[in-house]
Amino acid sequence: LIITDIDSVEKNITNKNGKQQTTYQKCEIISNSELYTSNICLKRWLPKKIKISDLLNATNEDKTSNKIRVTYQVKIDTKELKCGRSFEEAFIIENPKYMFDNKQVLLSIKNELENYNTKEEIIINSYNIQDYIDRNKKKTDFAFDLLNNQENWNVPTYIKEGLMWLSQQ
């Protein structure tokens, strides 16, 4: 089982000195616009898809080859596209009540969470919270916060799906 991140990026084309340059910048997954993955595993191995929309619509068969399966973030809400680009954002999206109720004990992001007054604001700003974790090099601290405060949170759906598949092998 390969558990990885969808790592969304958007393509930016600029002209510099008369030459076209293409760059990719990490971005939030909120629409069906032309977003791509920067994850080499997803692009070149399983499921061999480059566009985020194709990855989000990939079937279980697309994600499996013999005894190998890949799992990555999935959209949670069927009405509106809201999907984490990383473990941290997926966790935030699927645990807004936990995040809101534990603002004071999640020391790695306590200062960032103080900016939000409702669990809905936490969901809406999940990308910004995740970006705060990235910018401040708090990924390990965030993981330890979760390990130290294990009550009443949900394992992100994509990890749960992968572990269910693994348990059936």
C-alpha positions, 0 to 999 in steps of 0.5 A: 500500500502506497499512501501519498499526497495528491500534491496539487499545482497549477500551471503558470505560463509567463513570457520572459525575454521573449521566451515562454516559461512554464512553472508550477505552483502549489495550490488549493483544490477548490474547482475543476480548473486545470490543476495538476499533480506534482507527485511523480508516483501518481503521474508515472506509476499508479494511476498514471494520471496528471490532472487532478480531475482525473485523479479524483475520478480514478477508479479502484482498478486505476489505483491498483496493479496486481498486489500494489495499491496507491491511495491519496486524498479524495473529495469529501463533499459531492456538491462542492469540490473540497479536497486536501492537497496533503495529509494535513489539509485532508485531516483538517477538512475531515476533522473541523470540530476536533480542530475547533475544540482542540485549538489550545492543545494543538500547539503546532498550529495554536496561533493559526487556529486562533484566527477562526471562530467556527468549525466552518471557517476552519474547513473553508480555510483548510488550505491556509492552515495547511500552508501555515504548517508547511511554511513554518516547518510544523509537519512533524509537530502537527503529527505529534500533536495528533498522537498526543491528542487522539480522542474524537478525530477521524482517520482521513478517508483515503487512508481508511480506504487504503487500510481497508484494501490492505486488510483484505489482501 
